[in-house]
Amino acid sequence: MIKILYPFQNKIGVLWLTDHVIPAQEHFTSNIIRQKISVAIESLPTVKETSKKVILLFTPELEHHELPLQFIHYLLKKNRNKVIYFGSNISLATIESYEKYKPFEYLFFHLITNLTNLNANDYLKEVSNRFAGKKIVMSGVQVEQVSEVPANVRILKSLDELTSFIEE
């Protein structure tokens, strides 16, 4: 995944942005990879109790890039973290509703295309305020737009930082 598929997806993304592949080609390859990651996640043992983190994983509303999120899910679960996987295009209200019934320690979101109508700093501030008692983790290309990091937020700017977080 890290040596072949991750670099491949980055290259496909660049080719798509520069109109060197049509959307159908990008969707075709993404769906094949999505299926493979789903099978890999399902093949891992269920994490019921853990001494590691309990993490709710999502992408914000209007963010539909789910492959990186699935890859993060796989890495987290492989390292015995308990993952509550919400998927892509999730409202903060949905998470607030869930939080009333099920505890989690970390709220992890991945943001590539920020279509939230807020800049990255404002969205991160809103998440931080609405979930003040949680540890917030943000990854994705939009982390480059963040200049103000609230106290309960950790920004992961690279695959190495993501791997370090997962292995803690």
C-alpha positions in Angstrom: 0.0 0.0 0.0 2.7 2.5 1.0 5.2 1.6 -1.7 2.8 1.1 -4.7 -0.8 2.2 -4.2 -0.3 5.4 -2.2 2.2 6.8 -4.7 0.0 5.6 -7.6 -3.0 7.4 -6.2 -1.0 10.6 -5.8 0.1 10.4 -9.4 -3.5 9.7 -10.6 -4.6 12.7 -8.6 -2.1 14.9 -10.3 -3.0 13.5 -13.7 -6.6 14.1 -13.0 -6.0 17.7 -11.9 -4.0 18.4 -15.0 -6.6 16.8 -17.3 -4.3 13.9 -18.3 -6.8 11.2 -17.2 -10.6 11.3 -17.5 -12.6 11.0 -14.3 -13.8 7.5 -15.3 -10.2 6.3 -15.2 -9.6 7.8 -11.7 -12.9 6.3 -10.4 -12.1 2.9 -11.9 -8.7 2.6 -10.2 -10.1 4.1 -7.0 -12.9 1.5 -6.8 -10.4 -1.4 -7.3 -8.2 0.0 -4.5 -11.3 0.6 -2.3 -12.3 -3.0 -2.6 -8.8 -4.3 -1.8 -8.6 -2.1 1.3 -12.0 -3.1 2.5 -11.1 -6.8 2.2 -7.8 -6.1 4.1 -9.7 -4.2 6.9 -12.2 -7.0 7.2 -9.4 -9.6 7.4 -8.0 -8.0 10.6 -9.2 -9.2 14.0 -11.9 -7.1 15.6 -10.5 -4.8 18.3 -12.9 -5.1 21.3 -10.7 -3.9 24.1 -7.5 -2.1 23.7 -4.9 -0.2 25.7 -4.4 2.0 22.6 -6.7 4.7 21.3 -10.4 4.7 20.6 -10.8 6.9 17.4 -13.8 8.1 15.5 -12.7 8.5 11.9 -14.4 10.7 9.3 -14.2 13.2 6.5 -16.2 16.5 6.8 -19.4 17.3 4.9 -18.9 17.5 1.2 -15.5 15.7 1.4 -15.9 12.5 -0.6 -12.2 11.3 -0.8 -12.6 8.1 1.1 -9.5 6.1 0.0 -7.1 7.9 2.3 -9.6 7.5 5.2 -9.9 3.8 4.5 -6.1 3.5 4.4 -5.9 5.3 7.8 -8.6 3.0 9.1 -6.6 -0.1 8.0 -3.4 1.2 9.6 -5.1 2.1 12.9 -6.9 -1.2 13.2 -3.8 -3.2 12.2 -2.0 -1.5 15.1 -4.8 -2.5 17.5 -6.5 0.9 17.9 -10.3 0.7 18.1 -11.8 2.5 15.2 -15.3 3.9 14.9 -15.5 4.4 11.1 -18.0 7.0 10.0 -16.7 7.3 6.4 -16.9 10.4 4.2 -19.2 13.4 4.0 -20.2 13.5 7.7 -21.7 16.4 9.6 -20.4 17.5 13.0 -24.0 17.2 14.2 -24.0 13.5 13.3 -20.9 13.0 15.4 -22.4 15.0 18.3 -25.4 12.7 18.2 -23.3 9.6 18.3 -21.1 11.0 21.2 -24.1 11.1 23.5 -24.3 7.3 23.4 -20.8 6.0 22.7 -17.5 7.3 24.1 -14.4 7.9 22.1 -11.2 9.6 22.9 -10.0 10.9 19.5 -11.8 12.6 16.7 -9.7 12.1 13.5 -10.6 13.7 10.2 -8.9 13.8 6.8 -9.5 16.8 4.6 -8.4 17.1 1.0 -10.9 19.3 -0.7 -12.2 21.9 1.7 -15.8 22.5 0.6 -17.1 23.3 4.1 -17.6 27.0 3.3 -15.1 27.7 6.1 -11.4 28.1 5.7 -9.3 25.3 7.2 -8.5 27.4 10.3 -12.2 28.2 10.9 -13.3 24.6 10.4 -10.6 23.3 12.7 -11.6 25.9 15.3 -15.2 24.8 15.1 -14.4 21.1 15.5 -12.1 22.0 18.4 -14.8 24.0 20.2 -17.6 21.6 19.6 -15.5 18.7 20.8 -13.4 20.5 23.4 -13.1 17.4 25.6 -11.7 15.3 22.8 -8.3 15.0 21.2 -8.7 16.2 17.6 -6.4 14.9 14.8 -6.3 16.3 11.3 -4.5 15.0 8.2 -4.8 15.6 4.5 -3.5 18.3 2.1 -5.6 21.0 3.8 -3.3 20.8 6.9 -1.0 23.1 4.9 -3.7 25.8 5.2 -3.8 25.7 9.0 -1.9 28.4 10.7 -3.8 28.4 14.1 -3.7 25.1 15.9 -6.0 24.8 19.0 -4.6 23.2 22.1 -6.6 20.0 21.7 -5.6 19.5 18.1 -2.7 17.5 16.5 -1.9 18.1 12.9 -0.3 15.3 10.8 1.5 16.7 7.8 3.2 13.6 6.4 2.9 9.8 6.2 5.7 9.5 8.7 3.8 11.7 11.2 0.6 9.6 10.6 2.6 6.4 11.2 4.1 7.7 14.4 0.6 8.7 15.7 -0.8 5.3 14.8 2.0 3.4 16.5 1.9 5.4 19.8 
